[in-house]
Amino acid sequence: MELPSTREEAWRWGDPAAIAAAAELPRGVAVAGEWFLDLPGARAVFVDGVLDAARSYLRHVTIAQVEGGEHVLGRRTTGTGWSVRVGAGASVELLQIVHIATGGENQLPAEIVLADGASASVVETYVGAGWSNRSTRMTLGKAAKLTRAVRLLQSDGFVSLRDEAEIGAGASLIVTVLGAGDAGTRIDGALTVSGDDAFAEYGGALLTRRDQRQECAVSVRHAALNGQSKQIWRAVAADTSTASLAARVEVARDAQKTDGVQSLRGLLLKRTATVNLKPELEIFADDVKCAHGATVGELDQRALFYMQSRGIPHAKAQALLTRAFVGDAFAQIADETVREAFVADADAWLERAL
């Protein structure tokens, strides 16, 4: 199996061995549970990368041949996948997708194509065990709007995501990812702000415990005037786990008036845990406003003492402070039901970790 090497800079904190081990997990039965949020709209269930038509209500979603791109893991997904194409000025109802893994490896590509002025929202949830490998190619026309929320809740194995996006003039892309399962995670993003006055936001939270490893490597390339981007990530690491965040902003020579923001923050619940942060700026234009921040620390002991002095148990005080820390990464989720689901997933993780 062709896997990347940790000798490559983009994979310096990667864990190819965990991918190989996840691909060898024995097949089992599909995990039971109600994973859809209480929201109207189309629904799709994929079990080991194959559509479960009996539990799906596709509407505007089609099953088609989709290219996985040239990425080392993304190209493995090329084949039958799901596709959403929205015509000019149209708006489609929320699409929810549940990915269930039962062991071994499964591949699935996807594409989201929005014409000028179109809009769409997608919520994806990953559960089960095994290696779930996904690629999603997003193309946004002029003034199009796309929001995606991704919940990584697999209990074992590995989830690898490859996202590629082309964002047209005046378009808006907002992607929020939460890693709150016990599986390893690799998030690869390559976004291109190719139209004037476009906006891209890609961020989220990685929560790790035990000896788990989660990582993301996201780059945003500005290639047009007046572009804006945000990369807001939060990482919480407990026990001997490792969370790694690498965020990159590239500003081309003609991309004047670019405004790029990076905020990478890590929280260590124990000093045996590790958080790696790597913000990068590569700027060739001379009229830009780009900023980045990267901090790693522990919970404020004075705040913990104050809360305990007011009768709040130590574990509860830790949970409240950690929840507030992670909550920054969910602020951009407009739908209240989706945002509450992310908060509930984070709370469930805190109950297991603390």
C-alpha positions in Angstrom: 0.0 0.0 0.0 1.5 3.3 -1.1 1.6 5.6 1.9 3.4 8.9 2.5 6.7 9.1 4.4 7.3 11.1 7.6 10.5 12.3 5.8 8.2 14.6 3.8 7.7 18.0 5.5 3.9 17.9 5.1 3.9 14.6 6.9 6.5 15.2 9.6 3.9 14.6 12.3 2.0 12.0 10.3 1.3 8.5 11.4 1.3 6.2 8.2 1.7 3.2 10.5 -1.6 3.9 12.1 -3.3 4.0 8.6 -1.8 0.6 7.7 -3.0 -0.8 11.0 -6.5 0.6 10.6 -6.7 -1.0 7.1 -6.0 -4.4 8.7 -8.8 -4.2 11.3 -11.2 -7.2 11.0 -14.6 -6.6 9.5 -17.5 -6.5 11.9 -21.1 -5.4 12.0 -22.2 -1.8 11.4 -22.3 0.2 14.6 -25.9 1.0 15.7 -27.2 4.4 16.6 -29.1 7.5 15.4 -26.4 9.7 13.9 -28.6 12.1 12.0 -29.3 15.5 13.5 -33.0 16.5 14.0 -33.0 18.6 10.8 -35.0 18.4 7.6 -33.3 17.7 4.3 -31.6 15.0 2.2 -29.8 12.1 4.0 -27.3 9.5 2.9 -25.8 6.6 4.7 -22.5 5.0 3.4 -21.4 1.7 5.0 -17.8 1.0 4.1 -18.0 3.6 1.3 -21.1 2.0 -0.3 -24.5 3.7 -0.3 -27.1 2.1 1.9 -30.1 3.1 -0.3 -32.7 1.8 2.2 -31.6 4.4 4.8 -30.9 7.2 2.4 -33.1 10.0 1.0 -31.0 11.5 -1.7 -33.1 14.1 -3.5 -30.5 16.5 -5.0 -27.6 14.1 -4.4 -26.4 11.8 -7.2 -24.1 8.8 -7.3 -21.5 9.2 -10.0 -17.9 8.6 -11.0 -15.7 11.2 -9.2 -12.0 11.9 -9.5 -10.0 11.9 -6.3 -7.2 14.2 -7.5 -3.5 13.8 -7.3 -3.1 13.8 -3.5 -1.2 10.7 -2.3 -4.3 9.5 -0.4 -7.0 11.4 -2.3 -6.2 9.6 -5.6 -7.0 6.3 -4.0 -10.6 7.3 -3.7 -11.2 7.8 -7.4 -14.4 5.8 -8.4 -18.0 5.8 -7.4 -18.9 8.7 -5.1 -21.5 11.3 -4.3 -22.1 14.5 -6.1 -24.0 17.7 -5.4 -24.5 20.2 -8.2 -26.6 23.3 -7.7 -27.7 25.6 -10.5 -27.3 29.3 -10.6 -29.2 31.2 -7.9 -30.6 28.0 -6.4 -30.5 27.0 -2.8 -30.7 23.3 -1.7 -31.8 22.0 1.6 -29.4 20.6 4.2 -27.6 17.4 3.2 -26.6 15.0 6.1 -24.2 12.2 5.4 -23.3 9.4 7.8 -20.2 7.3 7.1 -20.1 4.0 8.9 -17.0 1.9 8.9 -17.0 -1.8 9.9 -13.3 -2.5 9.6 -10.7 -2.8 6.9 -10.4 0.1 4.5 -13.0 2.0 2.5 -12.6 4.8 0.0 -15.1 7.4 -1.2 -14.8 10.6 -3.3 -17.2 13.5 -3.4 -17.8 16.7 -5.3 -19.8 19.8 -4.6 -20.3 22.2 -7.5 -22.2 25.5 -6.9 -23.0 27.7 -9.8 -23.1 31.5 -9.5 -25.2 32.6 -6.6 -26.0 29.1 -5.4 -25.9 27.9 -1.8 -25.7 24.6 0.1 -25.0 23.2 3.5 -23.5 19.7 4.3 -23.1 17.9 7.7 -21.0 14.7 7.7 -20.5 12.3 10.6 -18.0 9.4 10.8 -18.5 6.4 13.1 -17.3 2.9 13.5 -13.8 1.4 13.0 -11.4 0.9 10.2 -9.7 3.2 7.7 -12.1 5.7 6.2 -10.4 7.6 3.4 -12.2 10.5 1.8 -11.7 13.2 -0.8 -14.0 16.2 -1.4 -13.6 18.6 -4.3 -15.5 21.9 -4.0 -16.0 24.4 -6.7 -17.8 27.7 -5.9 -19.0 30.1 -8.6 -19.5 33.8 -8.3 -21.2 34.8 -5.0 -21.9 31.1 -4.1 -22.1 30.0 -0.5 -21.1 26.6 1.0 -21.0 25.5 4.7 -19.7 22.1 5.8 -19.6 20.7 9.3 -17.6 17.4 9.8 -17.9 15.3 13.0 -15.1 12.7 13.3 -16.5 10.3 15.9 -14.9 6.9 14.9 -14.1 4.8 17.9 -11.1 3.0 16.3 -9.0 3.0 13.2 -8.2 6.1 11.2 -10.0 8.8 9.2 -8.2 10.7 6.5 -9.8 13.6 4.7 -8.6 15.4 1.6 -10.4 18.7 0.8 -9.8 20.8 -2.3 -11.7 24.0 -3.0 -11.8 26.6 -5.7 -13.5 29.7 -4.5 -14.8 32.2 -7.1 -15.4 36.0 -6.9 -17.5 37.0 -3.9 -18.0 33.4 -2.9 -17.9 32.1 0.7 -16.7 28.8 2.0 -16.9 27.8 5.7 -15.7 24.4 6.9 -15.7 23.3 10.6 -14.2 20.0 11.7 -14.3 18.3 15.1 -12.2 15.3 15.9 -13.8 13.9 19.1 -13.5 10.1 18.5 -10.7 7.7 19.5 -9.5 7.0 16.0 -6.4 8.6 14.4 -7.1 11.5 12.1 -5.4 13.3 9.2 -7.1 16.4 7.7 -5.5 17.7 4.4 -6.9 20.9 3.0 -5.9 22.9 -0.1 -8.1 25.9 -0.7 -7.6 28.5 -3.5 -9.2 31.9 -3.3 -9.3 32.5 -7.0 -11.9 35.3 -7.3 -11.9 38.8 -6.0 -13.6 39.6 -2.7 -13.9 35.9 -1.8 -13.9 34.4 1.7 -12.6 31.1 3.1 -12.8 29.8 6.6 -11.4 26.4 7.6 -10.9 25.4 11.2 -12.2 23.3 14.1 -11.0 21.4 17.1 -8.9 18.2 17.6 -9.4 16.4 20.9 -7.0 13.6 21.7 -6.5 11.2 24.7 -4.7 8.0 25.6 -2.0 7.4 22.9 -4.1 8.8 20.1 -2.7 11.1 17.3 -4.7 13.6 15.3 -3.3 16.2 12.9 -4.3 18.7 10.2 -2.4 20.3 7.4 -4.3 23.1 5.7 -3.2 25.6 3.1 -5.0 28.6 1.8 -3.7 30.2 -1.4 -4.9 33.8 -2.2 -4.7 34.5 -6.0 -7.1 37.4 -6.3 -7.8 40.9 -4.9 -9.5 41.6 -1.6 -9.6 38.0 -0.4 -10.2 37.1 3.2 -9.4 33.8 5.0 -9.5 32.5 8.6 -7.9 29.4 10.0 -9.0 29.0 13.6 -8.0 25.7 15.2 -8.0 24.5 18.8 -6.3 21.3 20.1 -6.7 19.6 23.4 -4.4 16.8 24.4 -4.7 14.4 27.4 -2.7 11.5 28.7 0.2 10.7 26.2 -1.7 11.7 23.1 -0.5 14.1 20.3 -2.4 16.8 18.4 -0.7 18.6 15.5 -1.9 21.7 13.6 -0.2 23.1 10.5 -1.8 26.1 8.8 -0.4 27.9 5.8 -1.4 31.1 4.0 0.1 31.9 0.5 -0.5 35.3 -1.0 0.3 35.6 -4.7 2.0 38.7 -6.2 -1.3 40.1 -7.6 -3.4 39.3 -4.6 -3.4 42.8 -3.1 -5.6 43.8 -0.2 -5.6 40.2 1.2 -6.6 39.7 4.8 -5.5 36.4 6.3 -5.9 35.3 9.9 -4.4 32.2 11.6 -5.1 31.3 15.2 -3.6 28.0 16.5 -4.0 27.3 20.2 -3.2 24.1 22.1 -4.2 23.0 25.6 -2.4 20.3 27.5 -4.5 18.5 30.1 -1.4 16.6 31.2 2.3 17.4 30.7 2.8 14.0 29.2 0.7 15.0 26.2 2.0 16.9 23.1 0.7 19.7 20.9 2.5 20.7 17.8 1.7 24.0 16.1 3.1 25.3 12.8 1.7 28.5 11.4 3.1 29.7 8.0 2.9 32.8 5.9 4.3 33.2 2.4 3.5 36.6 1.0 4.5 38.0 -2.4 2.1 41.0 -2.4 3.0 44.2 -0.7 -0.4 45.5 0.4 -1.8 42.9 2.7 -2.9 42.3 6.2 -2.0 38.9 7.5 -1.5 37.8 11.1 -0.9 34.5 12.9 -0.8 33.4 16.5 0.3 30.1 18.0 0.2 29.3 21.8 0.3 26.1 23.8 -0.4 26.0 27.6 -2.2 24.4 30.5 -5.4 25.4 32.2 -5.2 28.5 34.3 -4.5 27.4 37.8 -5.9 30.6 39.3 -9.1 30.1 37.5 -9.3 26.5 38.7 -8.6 27.6 42.3 -11.3 30.3 42.1 -13.9 27.9 40.8 -13.1 25.3 43.4 -13.3 27.9 46.1 -16.8 28.6 45.0 -17.8 24.9 45.4 -17.2 23.6 41.9 -15.5 20.2 41.9 -12.0 20.0 40.2 -13.1 17.8 37.3 -16.2 20.0 36.6 -14.0 23.2 36.7 -11.6 21.6 34.3 -14.5 20.6 32.0 -16.0 24.1 32.0 -12.6 25.8 31.2 -11.8 23.3 28.5 -15.3 23.7 26.9 -14.8 27.5 26.8 -11.4 27.0 25.2 -12.8 24.7 22.5 -15.9 26.8 21.9 -14.0 29.4 20.0 -13.7 26.9 17.1 -17.5 26.5 16.7 -18.5 30.2 16.7 -18.8 30.3 12.9 -21.4 27.5 12.8 -24.6 29.4 12.0 -27.1 26.6 12.5 -27.9 26.3 16.2 -28.7 22.6 16.0 -25.5 21.8 14.3 -23.5 24.0 16.7 -25.2 22.3 19.7 -24.3 18.9 18.3 -20.6 19.9 18.1 -20.7 21.1 21.7 -22.4 17.9 22.8 -19.7 15.8 21.1 -17.0 17.8 22.8 -18.7 17.4 26.2 -19.0 13.7 25.7 -15.2 13.6 24.9 -14.5 15.6 28.1 -16.4 13.1 30.2 -14.2 10.3 28.9 -11.0 12.3 29.1 -11.2 13.9 32.5 
